[in-house]
Amino acid sequence: MVDVAREAGVALRTVSRVVNGDATVGDQLAERIRRAIDHLGYQPDERARQLRSGRTGTIGAAVRHIADAHPVLRAIDESARGVGLTVVAMSTEDDEERERDAVMSMCRRRMDGIIIEPIADGHQYLQAEIDSGLAVVAFDRPATGVAVDTVLSDNRGGIQQAFAHLAAQGHRRIGYIGDDERIYTGRERAAAFREALSGIGEPLDGMVHPGPIEQERIAAALESLRRRAEPVTAIVTGNFNTTVALIRALGPDFGSTALVGFDDFGLADLLRPGLTVVAQGDVEIGRTAIELFRSRLAEPGGPVRTVTVPTRLIVRGTGEIGP
């Protein structure tokens, strides 16, 4: 930085302000310093900067399945990069021990905070880290046993949208196949579906099929719904992975049963008929998670907030098939 200051003919402090993104430096002066930086090939020492500020500029993200398409993680990454932060992501694979290992590994690396898609039944192990200043934001489901900022999708409202849309097409025998109810979103969506079905006076017996997202289990659930004395005429699925597994199970019969899936995904509009979905606000969830994170860094003692992002019904064809 001394060399850059000499090259640009400015004070060392002015170079420091430009390197650290101080917008109060005049445009012409800042441009002269940037030209000197380019000419000399100067690279700021991130380790020295971290020691001075006590911040690393990195966020750990612990998500369920990093190998799958994860639109919320993509939105988190884009929002973070937009404010000069770097996201380091690890996968928990729906395993509580793996989640704890991933999160504590991030803590040991002294990241500025963690954005977590919780899977464990308890997150009390994070309390000591939170007390020492770690910023933690949960998304998609709440963390349990600790008070942290949270951003959720409107799970119940989304299921109600899907059910009401199918009912408006004349369906009454509507079945549900969803995620495991030990997971918050699986539990909330299945509960909302039961309420909706009861609301039109239909029996619940054999109509609601939550469980692990496994192809054989979902195929068996479909067969059960079809073999009823009065087979279902429509199905609501609880998330993207369940929807894909159900489409595989339907095979050539896809399009013969009305279907609304929770979660939108690429290629859903290319199916024939197109797949009607309840879309989560993935971009808004990711952006909100970063906003909550930055607010927590700026005001560690501020009140804990929970933000619920609304869902949106996207009509494409499968949800408009009549009974």
Secondary structure, DSSP 8 states (H G I E B T S, - for coil): -HHHHHHHTS-HHHHHHHHTT-TTS-HHHHHHHHHHHHHHT----HHHHHHHHS--SEEEEEES-TTS--HHHHHHHHHHHHTT-EEEEEE-TT-HHHHHHHHHHHHHTT-SEEEE---SS--GGGHHHHHTT-EEEEESS--SSS--EEEEE-HHHHHHHHHHHHHHTT---EEEEE--TTSHHHHHHHHHHHHHHHHTT---TTTEEE----HHHHHHHHHHHHSSSS--SEEEESSHHHHHHHHHHHGGGTTSSEEEEES--TTTTTSSSB-EEEE--HHHHHHHHHHHHHHHHH-TTS---EEEE--EEE--BGGG---
